[in-house]
Amino acid sequence: MSIDFQRVDNVGLITINRPQAMNAIDLESHLAFQKVWTQINSDDHIHVAVITGAGPKAFCSGADIGTFLPYLRERALRELDDGDFCGINRKPPTTKPIIAAINGLAYAGGLEIALSCDIRIAADHARFALPEPRWGVIAGAGGVTRLSRVIPASLATQMILTGEPISAQRALAEGLVSELVVPEQLMPRAMELAQQISRNGPLAVRASLQVIRRGADCGQDAALELERTAFRRILMSDDFAEGIKAFTEKREPQYQGL
């Protein structure tokens, strides 16, 4: 399969599995990626999703130029373009946190997939680029819009207009990723983060994530009101009562998501 999916404890692990093509997204993998989100959303045992690429070289090199871009052009000519790329770039496909474990280069659509994730960690040899202008097109699956909201505008503009890549070390320094690890520690660290999140109150995790996602699109006052509304809702939950009880009893909480 071009997209592998499995549940590992409370984690939904998505692997882009086209290493012979630097994990480029063709039509088959695009459609398979879309279906994965339905599986993740329908499985209450999955609390966090992790996306990575097969092999040591590439997280994802973007859309397959020879097959997928012509498909997109044809859809645009027929006015059928819905802007979707792998079910992730237009809006969050799940209320559950998504971690990108970037195991190699993240170029073009690969960087756009990573930018659509909530947490990004990378192997220390990873590289990041939006080289679309070299092919006479733009990073139209969220790259142009999201990159300049994540890193300083001047650097984002330079990357977008020149297509030049940056190193993992520069990506860390500019806040594009939150951690760098040696390659052999990437998946253990990604799964460790996912399990840490899974042990927390699920209502609190999802409410916090909703505030982060929606708050980024509004002013500070509106974001603060959104945060307080979520806070009041959590205060009335059974999970909050269990968290306080577990703290006072010096034990691990047993959350039910209620």
C-alpha positions, -999 to 999 in steps of 0.1 A, spaced: 0 0 0 12 35 -7 -2 47 27 2 23 56 -19 27 87 -19 9 120 -30 15 156 -2 12 181 -18 14 216 -36 48 215 -17 61 185 -28 60 149 4 56 129 3 68 92 33 60 70 37 74 35 52 43 19 67 51 -15 104 53 -7 113 45 -42 97 78 -52 109 97 -22 74 92 -7 59 115 -33 21 116 -33 4 101 -64 -34 98 -69 -36 64 -52 -18 77 -20 -38 109 -20 -71 89 -20 -57 64 6 -46 93 28 -81 108 27 -97 75 39 -73 71 69 -89 101 86 -122 83 87 -105 53 104 -89 76 130 -121 95 138 -141 63 141 -117 46 166 -122 59 201 -90 41 212 -69 64 190 -60 96 209 -32 109 187 -21 105 151 15 104 139 26 108 103 60 98 90 76 85 58 91 52 49 129 49 46 157 72 58 156 98 30 123 114 27 93 123 48 75 133 16 88 150 -15 54 165 -24 30 156 -52 42 133 -79 50 157 -106 44 134 -135 10 120 -124 -6 140 -97 0 176 -109 -16 168 -143 -46 154 -124 -49 187 -104 -45 207 -136 -73 187 -153 -96 193 -123 -88 230 -123 -97 232 -160 -130 215 -153 -136 238 -122 -136 207 -99 -106 217 -78 -116 216 -41 -81 224 -28 -78 192 -9 -44 175 -5 -44 142 14 -74 152 34 -53 174 58 -45 208 43 -78 226 41 -90 221 76 -80 198 105 -93 163 95 -96 152 132 -101 168 166 -72 146 178 -36 160 178 -14 152 148 23 148 151 47 149 121 78 127 126 99 141 97 124 115 89 141 132 59 134 159 33 100 176 35 96 194 2 66 210 -15 35 190 -6 55 172 20 62 204 39 26 214 34 15 181 51 39 188 80 27 224 83 -9 210 87 2 190 117 0 203 153 35 192 164 66 187 142 97 169 152 125 160 128 156 139 123 187 161 123 194 154 86 160 166 74 156 195 50 126 217 42 117 235 10 88 248 -12 104 245 -46 72 248 -66 81 281 -84 109 262 -101 81 242 -119 61 272 -127 35 267 -99 30 278 -63 27 259 -31 -10 260 -33 -19 233 -7 -13 257 22 24 262 18 24 299 9 -2 307 36 10 286 65 48 289 62 47 327 67 25 322 98 49 297 114 84 312 107 95 349 102 79 364 71 112 374 55 126 338 57 93 323 46 92 347 16 127 338 7 120 301 8 87 305 -12 102 327 -39 136 310 -44 127 274 -36 159 271 -16 158 245 12 168 251 48 184 226 72 169 209 102 190 231 124 177 263 108 142 249 110 146 243 147 161 278 153 132 295 134 104 274 151 94 253 121 100 222 142 100 218 180 127 191 184 156 175 165 168 140 172 191 115 156 173 94 130 171 62 151 154 81 179 128 99 157 100 73 159 106 64 196 104 101 205 73 107 184 56 78 200 67 89 234 52 123 228 20 107 216 18 85 247 23 115 270 -6 132 253 -27 101 255 -23 99 293 -37 134 298 -74 141 301 -88 137 265 -114 164 269 -87 188 281 -64 179 252 -90 183 226 -103 216 241 -68 230 243 -61 219 207 -94 235 195 -84 268 212 -49 267 196 -63 260 161 -92 284 162 -75 310 182 -48 314 155 -75 327 132 -88 354 154 -76 384 175 -64 380 211 -96 391 228 -117 366 208 -91 339 214 -92 346 252 -130 343 252 -127 311 233 -102 298 258 -124 308 288 -155 291 273 -135 259 269 -122 262 304 -157 266 319 -169 236 299 -141 214 312 -147 225 348 -181 208 345 -168 175 332 -164 142 350 -128 141 338 -120 173 357 -135 158 389 -114 126 384 -83 146 378 -87 165 411 -96 134 430 -66 115 416 -43 144 425 -55 145 461 -53 107 463 -18 106 448 -27 82 420 -29 81 382 -63 95 369 -86 72 351 -102 94 325 -134 84 306 -136 113 282 -168 125 300 
